[in-house]
Amino acid sequence: MRVIINCAASVDGKIALPSREQTKISGEEDIARVHRLRASVDAILVGVGTILSDDPKLTVKKEYAHGANPIRVVLDSRLRTPESAQVLNDMAPTLIFNAIKNGKYGNAELIKCPEKDGKLDLDCVLRELEKRGVGALMVEGGGTIIWNFLKEGMADELNIFVGDMVIGGRDSPTIADGEGAKSQDEIIRLMRIEAKPMEGGILLRYEVLHGKVSGR
C-alpha cells in the first residue's frame, strides 16, 4: 500500500490556531490539488480529533476534480465520533477503527483493532484496509496521526503546502505532534522531490526515507 501524507501549514509549521480553531492556509490552487489527490486514492484517513474540531465530509468536490469519493477512514479508539458527523453521511463508505467493537455505527462500519502503546495498532489498520482493496491511502491528519505514521515507518510520501503566514503560539498544533524524536536516530529523514511555488505559498513534496516500508 502506498501511503501519502498531505497537510497545510504556516511557515512556522502550525496547522491551526492555539485554540485549535482551523484557519484557511491553502489558496484555491492548492485546494484544487488536494481534491485531485483525494480523487486519485482509494481511501482518506483522519483521526477523531479532526472529526471533532472540523467536521469534514472527506469527499471530492466536483468543481475541483472528477472521480469517485474515496473510502473515509477514521481512527477513533473510544468511539467519540458524533452521530451527526458529516463523515457518517451516505456520500461515501466510512470505516471507523476503534478498540471496542466490530459492527455498524450509522452508515459506518466499525472495525476493532488492538492498541499499541496507547494508540490503535497501525499495522492492523493497514491490513484491514488492504483486505478491502485499498492500494493508495491519503493521510490528512491531525498532527498526532501524522507523527505516528512517520514514526512507525508507514508513510511513503509527505506533501506540505506552506502558506505565506506565521501563526505562532507554543500550544498551536503542528504538522507532526505526538512525543517526537527522543534521539538523533529517531529523526524522520526526508528527500525533497518537488518544491513548487503556488498561489499563497509553496508546495513541498518529500519521499520519506527514515524507516520507510516498501511493498505495502
Residue, then its C-alpha position, 0 to 999 in steps of 0.5 A: m500500500r502506498v501511503i501519502i501524507n498531505c497537510a497545510a501549514s504556516v511557515d512556522g509549521k502550525i496547522a491551526l490556531p492555539s485554540r485549535e480553531q482551523t484557519k484557511i492556509s491553502g489558496e484555491e490552487d492548492i485546494a484544487r490539488v488536494h481534491r485531485l489527490r483525494a480523487s486519485v486514492d482509494a481511501i482518506l484517513v483522519g483521526v477523531g480529533t479532526i472529526l471533532s474540531d472540523d467536521p469534514k465530509l472527506t469527499v471530492k468536490k466536483e468543481y475541483a476534480h472528477g472521480a469517485n469519493p474515496i473510502r473515509v477512514v477514521l481512527d477513533s479508539r473510544l468511539r467519540t465520533p458524533e452521530s451527526a458527523q458529516v463523515l457518517n453521511d451516505m456520500a461515501p463508505t466510512l470505516i471507523f477503527n476503534a478498540i471496542k467493537n466490530g459492527k455498524y455505527g450509522n452508515a459506518e462500519l466499525i472495525k476493532c483493532p488492538e492498541k499499541d502503546g496507547k494508540l490503535d495498532l497501525d499495522c492492523v489498520l493497514r491490513e484491514l484496509e488492504k483486505r478491502g482493496v485499498g492500494a493508495l491511502m491519503v493521510e490528512g491528519g491531525g498532527t498526532i496521526i501524522w507523527n505516528f505514521l512517520k514514526e512507525g515507518m508507514a508513510d511513503e510520501l509527505n506533501i506540505f503546502v506552506g502558506d505565506m503566514v506565521i501563526g505562532g503560539r507554543d500550544s498551536p498544533t503542528i504538522a507532526d505532534g505526538e512525543g517526537a524524536k527522543s534521539q538523533d536516530e529517531i529523526i524522520r529523514l526526508m528527500r525533497i522531490e518537488a518544491k513548487p511555488m503556488e498561489g499563497g505559498i509553496l508546495l513541498r513534496y518529500e519521499v520519506l526515507h527514515g524507516k520507510v516500508s516498501g511493498r505495502 
